[in-house]
């Protein structure tokens, strides 16, 4: 095999995987990249041999190993131990690769001068029950600089493990998956591995991630406790320089961690972050940055908008309201398509019908707050609102603008 085709090991850990395993193996064997091996590690499945039968049916097309059940970390570590490739690529038995996943990642890697750069990509989520596919496109919300910062994607939970391509020397450098961890073994390793390394993002979906009720993150009771402990560990381990590389200062870093942990239900970690945020040194240029942010928002309408309206009074809209308030900007109203919300005050902000404003539409900056905002943006355009943006378009601005700590509510609601 020519030198430009380094050998890649695709490792598939599986436990009771007869419902999805065949599709995973097929997509691994169908890669357009010409130099791969497929390793399947059966983690002691208890399904009357169904998983074993599927794997064995591939014969010498794959390398198959069985072990006593010990959890996904133990199965991945066995695959790493057995791999012959220069690079490791994880494929969960219930996920899929696009046919060119490995090819595109190796191509991106070989365009650099560092063959040990860590490569990752975006992905799609497939809801098994509904069949709905949700594109996960972090490159629309974050800059390339942020996404290739060695710790930013980890602490912001932006890495799908199956999207990675990892040089084997990284395991020799930091070790493998911690087998004592049940549901956070992946992010524990990414944190140890990514720090001070070069990351490469392929900004397109190369993985299809299934979402279903059998996943450990939904069924294992220790998941939230492990995640909270992991984020406290992140906050303890990161240096002030690493915090500043992500958010400009430890002050802003701890604020972001506070919000993320609150949004994801990690209350112990959120309280820990809030304590550190309140104790951190306030940046000397805080007032200057908040003034710059206000000017940037005003320029979105070329100074014509006199009011700000948020389209969407759900969780996204409430988070956007908070993002603006702590940066000294007033939201004048919510829009919403749900008539039951019209006339209500939501967090002390009135909610109105999208068609309400009549001739004043050109004086309103509308920010759409929805995970999939395209339909709502089109709706506001049809209704004649000229200044319409999405929360995703402005997310990168939040990440450059720290909040006024005096306007940040305490976690218990007081201040």
N, C-alpha and C positions, 0 to 999 in steps of 0.2 A: 504494500500500500504506500502511495506517495506520501512524502513528509507533510504535505499540506492537509492531509486528512488524519488528524490525531484520533486515536481510538477512544470511543465514548462508551461508558457502561450505563445502561438504563436499568435502574434497580426498582423492582415492583414488590413492596411488602404487601402481604395479603393475610387477612384473617376472615374466615367464613365469607369468601368473596365470589361465590359461584354466580351471583346475579350480574356482576360487572366485569369479572376478571378477563373473560375472553376478549371483550372489546378493548381493554387496556393492552393486552398482549398484542392483539392484531395491529393497533395503531403504533406500538413500539416497533414491531417488525416491518411496518410499512413506511418507515421514515425514508425520505428521499436522500438523506445523508448516507454515504456508502460504508461507513466503518463503525458499526455499533455491535455491542452484545447486549442481550436482554437477560437479566437475572431476576428470577422470581423466588422470593423467600416466603414460604408458608409458615406463619407464626402459630403453629399448633391449632389449625382450624378444627372446629368441632361441628362438622356438617356432613357426617357419614361419608367422608371421602370425596364430596362433590368438588371442592376446590382443588384437591390433589388430582382428581381425574381430568379436570380441564387443563391444568398445567402440564401433566404428563402427556396429554394428547399432542403436544407440540414437539415431542421428541427432542432431537438434537438442535432444533431451531432456537431453543432457549437453554439456559443453565438453571436447573431447579434444585432448591435446597429446602429441607424441612427442619424445624426446630421446635422445642417445647415452647408453649405460649408464654410470652414475656412482655408483650406490648410492642407498639410500632417502633420505638427507639431501638429495641433489641433486634428487630428484624432489619431495620435500616443498617445498623452496625454490622450485622452478619453480611449484608450485601456489600458494604464497603470493604469488609475483610476479604471477600471473595472476588472483588472486581479486578479485572485485568486492564481496564482502560486508564488513560491518562486523565480523563474527566468523568465526573459523576453527575448523573441526572436522575432525579427521583420522580417516579410516576406512581401515585397512589392507585390502588387497584380499581377505585371507583371514579377516576378522572381520565381524561384523554389528552393526547397531544394533537396538534395539527400535523399534517404529514411532513411539513418542512421545519418543525420546531428545532431539531438539532442542527440542521443545515444552516438556518439563519443565525443561530447563536454562534456557531463556529465561525461563520463568515464575519460576524461582527467582532469576534475575538481576534481573528487573524489580521484584521485591519489595524490593530494596535501593536505596540512594541512590547506589550507585557502579556505573555501567554497565561499568567496566573490571575489575570483580572477575573472578577466574579461577574457572570452575565445573568441577567434576569429579564423578564418580559411582562407585558400585561396579559390579561386573561378574561375569559367570559365565564359567568356563572349560569349554570343550567339547573333550574328548579325541577326536580324529578316529578313532583306531583302535577304541576301546572304545565310543564314543558316550556316555560318562559325563559328566555335567555337575556341576561343582564350584562351589558359590556362594562368591565371595570377598566377605566381609562384614567389612570392617575396623571398621565402626561397632560391632560386637559386642565388639571387643577394645580399642578406643581411644575416648577421649572426643571429643566435638565440638571441644573446645578444642585437643586434640592434632591432630586431623585438619585443622583450619583454621589451625593455626600455619603461617607462611609457608615454613618449611623442614622441619618434621617429616615430612610425607608423602614428601618427596623423599629425604631421607637414609635413610628406612626402606623405600624401594622400594615405596610404596603407590599410585603413580600409574600407571594404564593410559593411555597416550597417547591412545587412541581415545575415552576417556571425557571428554576436555577440551572446553571451549568457551572460546576465547581471543579477546579484543578485539585488532584489528589493531594498535593503538598499542603493544602490548607488543613486537611485532617491530621497530617503529621505535625503541623504547627500548633494547633489548638485542641486536638482530640476530636472525638466523635460525639454522637448524641448522648445526653445524660440519661441513663436508663432508670434513674430514680424518678424522673419526671414522667407524668402520664399524658398530659395534653399540651405542655409548653416546651417539649424537648426541641422543637424546631427553632423557635425564636430564641431560646437560650443559646443554641449553637450559632445562629446567625449573628447574634450580638458579639459572641466571642470571636467569630470568624471575620466579620466584616470590618471591624474597627481598624482604621489606618490602612485599609486596602482600597484598590481601585475598583469601582463598579461600572458596569456597562449596561445600559437599558436598551433593549430592542422594543421600541414603542408601538407594539401591536400585539394582539392576542395570539399566543402560541399554545395556550392551554385552555381546555374546557373543564371547569371545575363543577362537579355535581354537588348540589345541595339537597340533602335528604335527612330524614328523621333518625337514621341509624348512626350518624356521625358522632364521634366521641365528644366533640365540643358541645353537643346537645344532650348527650346521655350520661356523661360521667360527672358525678356530683362535685368532684374536686377541681373542676375546670376553672371556675371563677376565683377560687382561693389561690390556685397556682398562678393564674394570670396576674392577680393583684401583687403577689409576692415577687413575680418577675419584674413588674414595673417599678416597684420599690427598689429592687436590685439595680435596674437601669439607672435610676436617679442617684443611687449611691455610688455607682461605678464611674459614671461619666465625668470627665474633667470639665472645668469651667471653659476651657478652650473648645472642647467638643460641643458643649451647650451653645457657646457663642457662634460656632460654625454653622449651626442649624437655625438659630433664632436671634443672633446678635448679642444676647446676654443671658446669664442664668435666670434673671428676673422673668424674661419672656418665655424661656424654656419651661420653667416650672408652671407658669400660667397655662401654656399649651398642654402640659401633662395633666394638670388639674382638670381641664376641660375634657380631654380625651378620656380620662379615667371615669369622670362623671357620666359621660355619654354612653360608655360601655359597661356601666354597672360595677366598676371596681372601686367601691367606696373607700376601703382602707388606703389604697394607693392615691385616690383623689385627695383625701384628707392630708396625707403625707406631702403631696405636691403643694397643696394650699399652704401648709405650714412653711414650707421652703420658699414659696412665692412671697408670702408676707414678710419673711425674714431677709429676702434678697435685696441687694442694693438697687435702687431705682436708677435707671440710666439718666445721665445728665442731659441727654438730648431728647427726653420724652416729649416735652412740649413741642419741640421743633418737628418731631416725626408725626405727632398727632395733627399739627397744622398742615403738614404736607399731605397727609391722608385726606383731610377734609377738602383740600384744594383738588386732589385727584378725583374725588367723588363728584365734586362740582363740575369738573371738566368733562365728565362722561356725558353731560347734556350741554356742553359749551356754555355753562353758566345759566341756562334757561330754566332749569327745574328749581322750584321753590319748596317742593315737598318730596318726601321719600315714601313710597308704598312698597310693601312686600307682598308678592303674589304667592300665596300658600301659607296657611295658618297652622300647619302641622309641625312636627318636630324640627324639620329643616328651617321653617320660617321662624320658629322660636329661637333656634340657635343663631340665625342671622340677626334677629332683633338684638340679642345679647352682644353679638360681635360689633354691631354698630353703636349700641349704647355705651359700652365700655371704652369706645374710641370717640366719645363726645359728640355723636351724631344722633339726631332725633328722627325716629320713625313716626310718620303721621297717621298711617293706617295700614291695615292688612287688606288685600283682596283675597277672595276665595270663591271657588265654584260651588261650594256647599251652602245652599240657602239658609240652612239652620244656623249658620254662623253670622249671617248678616245682622248688623245691629248690636252684636255682642262686643264687649270690651275684652280683648285677649291680652293678658299681662298689661292691662291698662291702656291698650291701643285698640281703637275701634276697628271693626271688620266690616267691609262694605262689598257691594256687588261690583264686579269688574266693569260694568257698563255705566257706573254711576256718575262719573266726573264731567261728562259733557264737553263743553268748550275748553275746560282747563287741562286737558290731557297733555298738552305740550309743556305744562309746568310741573309735571310729575316724573321723577326718576323711578322706574319700576324695576325691582330686583326679584327675579323668579327664584323661589326657594323650593326645589324639588329634585329628587334623585335623577329623574328623567325629565328635564325641563323643556324639551323641544316643542311638545304640543302646546304648552302654556305660553311659550314665547310667541308661537304662531298666532295663538288666540289673541294676545294683546296687540300684536301687529295688525290683525284684521280689525280690531276694535279702534284702531287709530292712535295707539300710544306710540310716540316716536322714540322715546328713550327707554329701551328695555334691555336689561342685562340679566345674566344668571349668577346665582351664588358661586357656581364653579368658576366663572370668569373672574370673580373678585377674590377667590380664595387665596391666591398668591399675594394679594395686597394685605390681607389679614396677617400673613406670615412675615411681612416686613414691618408691621406696625404694632408695637406693643400697646397694651391697654393702660388706662389710667387706673391704678390700683385702688383709688378711692371710690371708683364706680363699680368695682367687682363685688357682687354679692357673696356673702359667706355661704358655704355649702349648706348650712342649716337654715338658710333663708334670712338670717339676720345680718346686721352690720351696724 
